[in-house]
Amino acid sequence: MTVQARSFRWTQQGGKGSLQRTGDVVVSPPAVRLPPGATKIIRVVRTSKAPVRGEEAYRIIINEVPDQALRRGGAVNFATELRIPVFFSGRGTSNPAVAWSLRNAGNATYLVAQNQRLVATLETSGKRGRTSIVKKSHYRPPWITLASVALMHLPCSASADEAEFSETANRACRQIIDTRPDQVIGKGRTASAEVVAASLKRTELSDDVRRALHDDIAASRDEFSRSFRALAKLVPPAERQEDRDIFIAFLEGEVALQTNRLQWLENRTSTLIPASEFGPATELVNEAMQRLDFAGRDCQLIAQDVDIPDDRRIFVRKAAAACTEIVVRRSEQDHEGNRDIVLAGLVDAHRGALELPRPELDAALTAAEAEWQRSFQQLSDIPAQLAPDGESWTRFLQLFRQMAEVQRSRLLVLHSAAEDPSAAYKAVRSPIMDVELSALDLENTDCRSIHF
């Protein structure tokens, strides 16, 4: 099923409630497809700069978008609608006094939040800290319970100052832009406009045209999804959390917009939602970017096609692809397992307890030498003149060659007739990784996952 979420200001006059559409509170994503059994998170952000006076009341209305393909003559069709109250309180209002405690019951651990007349029990399980409300009693507005749930999902990360966050975010945006297919954003938006025009004019599209539009929109949607996944991991300082949420909501809105266009191409009876329903207003996004120090920098270009020098684009793509292939190959060959065996031999050598022969260590060193040499040859095929920093690239390549030489030297110790193999073995030292991958625009690629 497909659902859409909209925000309304709620007021009451003469005992009657009234709803008006508002941009003071935005919902992201504004539309989402829910496969059977799936769970989606919808974010609610207050974007108005005006201070809250007293209390503001809103309603978030989530309703199912009927699928015309499922309609049956002579049958009654139902569409689900959910209305969630959201309140914002200004300064001077009393804050909820919440007491937190842990309680064990059977095989589950419960986090209990008690706030005056409300007792909400939250259950967390699994490594990812999945949270759900399992018990709720007495009366208290439910938005306090929802706020408690949101707290459970805050990332556990040390806060960084604004300058550090800005630099980290813009480097991530630059990496995304550098590895972006040519003109993918522009083609997707052009195709999206053609879909809207065909819908308004009731134009019948041929299968070939439909496939071409679908391919362009899908590629653009996937590119925005990639950008969203990479940037959603960034943790801003607390005072910039709301601005960051607006920026992320903007990216989510682009994904949802193009997903809706794809659904229309796949099923002409589905609803084509206006673009204005997706994501926060442009002026809000621009203001948030200003405060995040994105304006005029790489993150402001994230929704555009940017002309990048071909040599730079080629280098990043080639190096990133090569590192990914190396990491995948090492995973399949249990390179880390061999590394553990080699490290165990090194620990024994430092203890003076390296006794020979050791066939498992011999095999691990042989495999490690071959892999480091193969990785060196693979990366050496990328022309050094394409790198943004030729010196850093040369040093990075030399690390691979040196690692191969280290494994070879240790093998020679194992095969020698040295009276004290421990001393000779521990004398062979691995090189130190001293290359800044950011100088090569590779800090957000699998190159950082290669352990030396």
Secondary structure, DSSP 8 states (H G I E B T S, - for coil): -EEEEEEEEEEEETTEEEEEE-SSEEEESSEEE--TT-----EEEE---S---SEEEEEEEEEEE--GGG--TT------EEEEEEEEE-TTS----EEEEEEEETTEEEEEEEETTEEEEEEEETTTTEEEEEEEES---THHHHHHHHHHTS-------HHHHHHHHHHHHHHHHHTS-TTHHHHHHHHHHHHHHHHHHT----HHHHHHHHHHHHHHHHHHHHHHHHHTT----GGGHHHHHHHHHHHHHHHHHHHHHHHHHH-TTS----GGGSSS-HHHHHHHHHHTT-TTSGGGGTTS-----HHHHHHHHHHHHHHHHHHHHHHHTTHHHHHHHHHHHHHHHHTT---S--HHHHHHHHHHHHHHHHHHHHHHTS-GGGSSSHHHHHHHHHHHHHHHHHHHHHHHHHHS--S-HHHHHHTS--------GGGGT-TTSGGGG---
